[in-house]
Structures are given as structure tokens and as C-alpha cells.
Amino acid sequence: LTFLLPRLLIAILSLNRKVVLFLDNFEHVDSSALALLSELLTSVGRLPSGRSNFLFIGCYRDGISEQHPLTVHLAELRRHQDISLTEMSLNRLSIDDVTDIIMTELRLPRRLVLELANIVHKKTSGHALFVVQLLNSLVRDSVLAYSPMKRRFDWDSAKVRSLKTADSVASLIVSNLNSLTPGELPSLRALSCFGIQVKLVVLALLKDGCPFGGVEPYLKSLIEGGVVEMKDSLVVFTHDLIQQGVYNNIPTEERRRLHLNIGVCLGMKVSLDQHSMVGQLQEMDFSSLSVEASRNVESQEINAIIGIAANQVNRVDPSSMERSQRIRFAGWNMVAASQFAKRFNFGASAHYCKKGIDLLYDSLWCNETFDLCRALHEGAASALLFLGDFSDARQYANVIIDNLPFADSLAAQYMVLRSWERMGKYEEQVDRGSAILRGLNFDIPLEPSPLLIMDAMAHISNIASKYSIEQIAKLRSGKVDTRKKNILLSLNSIITGALRSSSPFLPLITCAVVNYSLQNGVYEESALSFACLGYFKIALAGDYKEARYWADATKQILNKSGTSIVGSRARIFLYGFVECWYVSLRETGSHLLGINRSAVAMGDVESAVHSMLFSLRCSFYGSENLSLLLQSHCELMRTMKRYKELAKLALIDVVMIETLIGTKSNAFDVFEGTIPTEDFILADAKATQNIVSIELIHTRRFFTAFWFGDYQKANELYDVVISLPSHKLPKLWSITSQYYRGIIAFHLYREGEGEEWFDEGKKMLQKFEHLAKLSSTNSFQSKFLLLQAESYASSCEIINAKMVFEASIKSARDHGYINDQGLAFECYGKFLASIVDNNAALNCFKSAHVCYSQWGAIALAEHVWNKNKLSTCNEGSSPFCASFHTSNKHVRSW
């Protein structure tokens, strides 16, 4: 919801619609709702249309403490520069206000009511609700009554003055309810047990099951008395103080009985006892829940009733229940937790799991409650993991590990691994994963070597050669084995940690997981390891054909499995690291956007953010407009507050785009000083051995040095990058860095820096020649041609160099890579200048300026303009120059 609601509101405001959001009783809002509201206001506040078209009004009572969450929230809003905050204090009623009220109600002149108004104002201190309630009590007790003799309302001022004043408004309200009938008072007390409001359909279920006969028969009189009112299908107290006053004045024992009776009645209506002992979250079947004797209850109401039933029994002091009752109600909480987890409401799910565990305080992990304890702890750990409360999630998972045999604790082991991953502690994740692998008797060598890795990959290829892709996807029959799935889940997490820490064990772990799947059955959880094996076939063996086989097998497994969180993670890796070698960057980006939409629909915010980040990265290398990309990155930042490890990767991309554009965004400001700069990210990455972030930052800085012509610094940074273990694994940015390195090498050779630079350039040329032949989408064609042109230029083959430079420009233009087009023009211009063809060189530099400008790289375009002292471009002076004053047809709006 934190991810979706701001985006929905921004979309509405973008249509120039006016939106007003009003929230009463603001002081009762919990911390999670305040966090959502803060995200909503800050997201809208950054938009000009938001500040002019959106109004939020929040009402709260004064007197809240400095420690109250609302006080802290208001202080943050006051400091936020994008939010225009106006605070108004609504004072108590003045003596004139009270006089006007009495004059209006009694239809009497001011001189007659002034004395009464003074007395009422003094007794109520001008509190509006207190004034109304006091006047009602005067009428009820006939202190204020109509006088036939005077033909108007009359009162005894001395009697009014002598009335005892209640300690509070709530006390006065409660004293006014003493006249309720014996049936109305229990009904009102039962209503107060639900809080400020309750659905009418819930009250209908109490008719036959509660000792007091239900609430419905007395609703009409309570509504007429102004105590409650109907709002659509809801019964609502007319004021929260009335509900609080009624509830607080219920005797303790009666309150306990009311909650227990209501909870048991509702629980029986939805047959909770038949479902409360089901063990695992994923095995819950809510389609079988039914409401007894209530055919008029819609199926969507059942989930709400489950939660209400659990809430009611949770309000009872556990020490006042019998042990059998506590076990029974703990099972109800498990059902409620499972129901909310299925609806991706993990806050509620964690709440019910914790309540269930609290109910079992003297019955934990005994034979009678063992399965229930396991389910409650697994549910709590899983929900807290989604909520970002990693420390508590790991605590609940470790309780399971301490009480279960190793073979049965794999789901909990997976949660511990994921908690380390989400905290960015990949070394700890891999170390814990290695211990799990040893516990599972996986044969992982203590010291990996290239020979061992290639042998393991060859062994897996030999086993897989017996199966077609369709057969691999069907290597499982019969019932799903939960234990095997949990093993694969844990192995999945180990692979993820090894990937992000560039562990040398990663290829061996991948082969072990694939081998396990081929022998024990291929599940959806196998897909990530299959995609990884395809990746290593490219990275380590250079076997693109067999890599295609593993990629196709991965897609077959995922297509058979449908949509899930595990599947989303595998798809992100498949399209972000493997398929990108076979399809265009735009097609890869489109697949990743599809994963993003599916993840959003599931409530899987982490996968949604990760897939969007990779999609934007594909768009960058695919030459999408940089201004639009920066805007998209800044929008993404606002959804990443809880995913700071991912946010750090995205911020590195933001710095790269800002460098090219020459402007600063507010992307870092979103994190309010917790991630202040790129240097901070680098220092943190070095401290935590986050090799991927270290590589990305140095690669970004290498790109910047290359773009702006500082080849000496670029080479120094490139040497740092290639010294990192992660660089050996090909990625979009590492391939691009090799491309730029080849251009630098040929340039330095022509500058007389030595034969070794020509050899370096030729090595990169051969690599891209192979990639260009491999790719059916021409993603690498213009890059290969530009390196070939540089090679010809370095060999003094002027005619061939000119021809191939022009071919590179044409290839980049035809395939929509305007960034490569600009670079080809710039390199061509440098070559022409070196052979003293100055006019042609000038035109090429001008064309490079146009291409960079269309890409959105304004700072880079200005660098080319200033460095080469360009004048205004003559559109007819070059066959190339005129052809680039049209818009890039491939740039899409975001």
C-alpha cells in the first residue's frame, strides 16, 4: 500500500484533478498508518501539481504527549521543505458562543439566557461536546423545561448552579445513559467492545449466539437516542468519547465475558475450530470456510469476521482463561494470520501470530501445540521479514531452529538467510548457507578452483543431455514435497547472497542445486539455479548455445509454475543477466516491466523495486532519454526507503545520469541523511564487503572519466574494476566498460603509448565481433563496427576506417542507439582531425553534440562543444549532420 497509494494519487493529480483527504481523530492513528501518510504527503509534495491540487486535513485533540507518534510525525512534516503545513488551533466555545447556542435552541432573547449561559460555560469550560451533553442532561432531568404559564422554556438558575459537575466529558456522557432500558445497556456495551464502529452483518451473527440476545433489536432506540448512527452498512458511535466512556465503565468481569461471548459466537459462525490446527501457512484453505445459518453474508465478509473473532478473544486476559481455551484461541489467531498473509497484509499477519504465541505462554512446544507453535513462529518470522523488521524475524526463526530437528527447520533457515540478505550482510548469509549445505551433506569443496568448477559444470551438462527442455520441466510427479521445496528455498537464498558478494563458491553451489533438482524433482524454486547455470555457461565457458538451453529450461519451469514471489526473483535474474545476450535491451526492459507489474499485483515490493531498477538500467544502456530516466529514478527512490541496499545501487545509477545531464536531483534527500553521498555508499560497501556496489561505483566513475576525455584516470579506475572478483562475471555495465576500454586502447596506441595498447584494443575487438555474431538483435553491431573502425585507424587504413566509422554511425542510428551514435560521431571526428580533415571533423563533432543533446546528456554535449570550439551547425555541410535533427523515435514517455 505504501508503494501503490502515492502512485495512484500522483496519477490522479496529473490529470489536474482536485483531491481533499480528511482524517478525524488523528491522535488514534497508529505508527504504520502515519508512515503511509508521511510517504503520501512527501510524494505529492514534490510535485507542483500536488501542492496546488491536493489538500490534506487532519483533526486531533490537544494534550498529546511529546512521545506520542503523532507529535513526532508532525515535527517531521514541519521540517519537510516540500510540504506546506498550516496549523490551526480550534479554541473552546466562548461565553458568546454558548449564549448563541442556548438562544437558538430555546428561541429566547439574549437578556433571558445570559445568566444560564454563564453557568453552563463555567461548568463546561467551553468544551463543545460537554456543553451539548450538559444541556441534554438538564432537559432529561426537567431542570430545563417548558413553562405553560410563562409560555417559554424556564429553569431554576440556583438549581443549575448547584448541580454536581462530572469529572470529564466521558463521565457526563455515561451518566446520561443511565436511563437506558435493561436490554439497551448490554447491547450498547457489546457495541463498545467492537470499537468506534462495526458492520451490521457482524451484529446480525450475534442474534442467536450471545447470552444477551444480540444487538439488532435495540439499534433503533439507540439511534433515536443519538448514541449511535447508521452510515451505509456500519453502526457508528456518534462520538469516540461515547464509545470510550461506555467501554471503560463496563465492570471488568462483564467486559471479559462480553469479549469472550462475542469472539466465540463469531468463531463458531465461521467454523474456526475446524481450521485452526492446520500447520503451514501455505496449506490454509479459506475457500472451505462457511458461515453457518447466515446465507446473506457475502464471502468477502468472512475474512473480516475471522479477524474480529480473533480480536475479541485477544482482548481477554490470557491468565483468566483455561489452558484448553488458550490453545483453541491461539489456533484462531493462526487462521487470522494466514488469511491476512494471503492478502499481503503482513502487519496484521505478524500481529495475530504474536498474539497466538502469547496465548501459549505455558504451552509452547509441547506435544499438543508443537505444530501450532511452529506455524505461528514461521508466520511471525515471514511477516516481519516482509515488513523489514529483520532482527525480530531472525529471532522468531531461530526459536524454530532451536526446537526442531535440522531437517525440519529449513523454512526457518531460509528466513534467517533472507534476513541477512535484506540487511546487506552477504558474507554472513554465505557463511550461514555453507553451514546449511554441510548439514544437507552437499559436497562443496573447501577451496574452489577453476578445474573443479569446469568439471562440475561438465558433469551437470552430461546429466542434462539425457533430457529435453520439456522433460526437465516435468521432472517431478505426484504430491509436492514441502521439505524439498524448503531445501531449494534455502539454496536459492544462498545463491543470491553468493551472487551479491561475488563468492568464488557460487558456480559450485549453482551446480549442486541444479544436480539436487534433477535428482529430486524440479520445482519453481529450482528456476533461479537453472538461470544461474546458463549465466555461468556464458561467463566461464563462453558456451552461448548451451546457455540458451538452460535459459529456455528456466522459462519452461516458470511458465509451468505461474506467478509467485520466488518466480519473480528467478525471472529478474533470467532477463537481467542471461536473456539480455539474446534479445535487445528494449525487449529485456519490457520483460522486466512485466515482472514489475506482476510483483506489484502480488504486493511483492522488493521484486517490484528490483525489476524496475533493472528495467531502468536497460533503458539507460538502450539510450532512452536521460531526463525521463532521472525522473523515473527519483519516483522509484520514494518507494525504496525500506530497501536501502537496493536503493544504494539505484543511487549509483542516479549519479551517473546526473553527471551526463549536469544537474542534481533530490534522490539522496529521500533518505534524509542516512545515505548522504556516493562516497558514503562506497565506504559502506567496503566495510561490508559488498563487491557488487564497489564494482558499480568504480565503473560509474570510469564511464565519467571516459565520457569527458580523462583517459589516464579512466585507466586507473578500470584497473581497480578488473581487480574485483565480480568483474569476471559479464553484466551490462562490465561489457560497456570493455567497449570503452577498447576505444581508449586504440586511442592511446595512436598517441604513441606503446604496442601493448593495440593488442588490448584488438582483444576487445575480437570479443565484440563474437558478441555481434551471436546476437540476433544487432545490440552489439554498432559497437563492434566502431572498434573495427578504430582498429583500421590505428593501422593507418584510412579508407577502410572512414567506411567502417560511417557504417557504425548508420548501424547505431538504424537501431535507435543514439548514445552510441554520438560516440561514433565523436570518435570519427577525432580520427578526421588526426588526418587534418578539419571541416569533416568539425561536422562530426557537431553531429555528436546533436546526438548527445537528444539523448539528454546536456553536460556531455556541452563538453564536446567547448572542447572542439564549435560554431553553429550548418545543416547542409555534412551528409550526417542533417540527418540527426529529428526526434529519436525510440524514446518513450514514462
Buried (B, 14 or more C-beta within 10 A) or exposed (E): BBBBBBBEBBEBBEEEEEEEBEBEEBBBBEEBBBBBBBBBBBBBBBBEBBBEBBEBEBEBEEEBEEEEBBEEBBEBBEEBEBBEEEEEEEEBBEBEBBBBBBBEBBEBEEEBBBEBBBBBBEBBEBBBBBBBBBBBBBBEEEBBEEEEEEEEBBBEEEEBEEBEEBEBBBBBBBBBBEEBEEBBBBBBBBBBBBBBBBBBBBBBBBBEBBEBBBBBEBBEBBBEBEBBEEEEEBBBBBBBBBBBBBBEBBEEEEBBBBBBBBBBBBBBBBBBBEBBBBBBBEEBEBEEBBBEEBEEBEEEBBBBBBBBBBBBBBBBEBEEBEBEBBBBBBBBBBBBBBBBBBEBBBBBBBBBBBBBBBBBEEBBBEEEBBBBBBBBBBBBBBBBBBBBBBEBBBBBBBBBBEBBEEEBBBBBBBBBBBBBBBBBBBBBBBEBBBEBBEBBEBEBEEEBEEEBBBEBBEEBBEEBEEBEBEEBBBBBEEEEBBEBBBBBBBBBBBBBBBBBBBBBBBBBBBBBBBBBBBEBBBBBBBBBBBBBBBBBBBBBBEBBEBBBBBBBBBBBBBEBBEBBBBBBBBBBBBBBBBBBBBBBBBBBBBBBBBBBEBBBEBBBBBBBBBBBBBBBBBBBBBBBBBBBBBBBBBBBBBBBBBBBBBBBBBBBBBBBBBBBBEEEBEBBBBBEEEBEEBEBBBEBBEEBEBBBBBBBBBBBBBBBBBBBBEBEBBBBBBEBBBEBEBBEBBBBBBBBBBBBBBBBBBBBBBEEBEEEBBEBBBEBBEBBBBBBEBBEBBBBBBBBBBBBBBBBBBBEBBEBBBBBBBBBBBBBBEBBBBBBBBBBBBBBBBBBBEBEBEEBBBBBBBBBBBBBBBBBBBBBBBBBBEEBEBEEBEBEBBEBBBBBEEEBEBBEEE
